[in-house]
């Protein structure tokens, strides 16, 4: 009788397990921006499933002056209206932070006095 496998059957050979592949999950939001160097530009991609994190990233891009090439939702370019709305929200967040820092006030007071997003 030949060697037995751990399962107890003679000559059964190695146990084969099926590899389960997870389907590719497309991120809800993808932002494409460009960093300009002297002789070339570097395109970057940021992805998130969180809309607030996406707005905060766009705010950072605005603050640093990076060129925003595209904003996609589930792989498709955002419609112009939604793109503009996201940019406006991020710009309001940036303006609010700058006003708070410059005047030494809290976000609630800034919102009351100037009306930007808190």
FENMO-V143728 format. One line per field, one symbol per residue. ss: DSSP state (~ for helix, > for strand, _ for the rest). A space follows every 10 residues. Layout:
BEGIN
ss = ???
END
This chain:
BEGIN
ss = ___>_____> __________ ________>> >>>>>>____ >>>>>>>>__ ~~~~~~~~~~ ~~~~__>>>> >>>__>>__~ ~~~~~~~~~~ ~~~~~~~~~~ ~~~___~~~~ ~~~~____
END
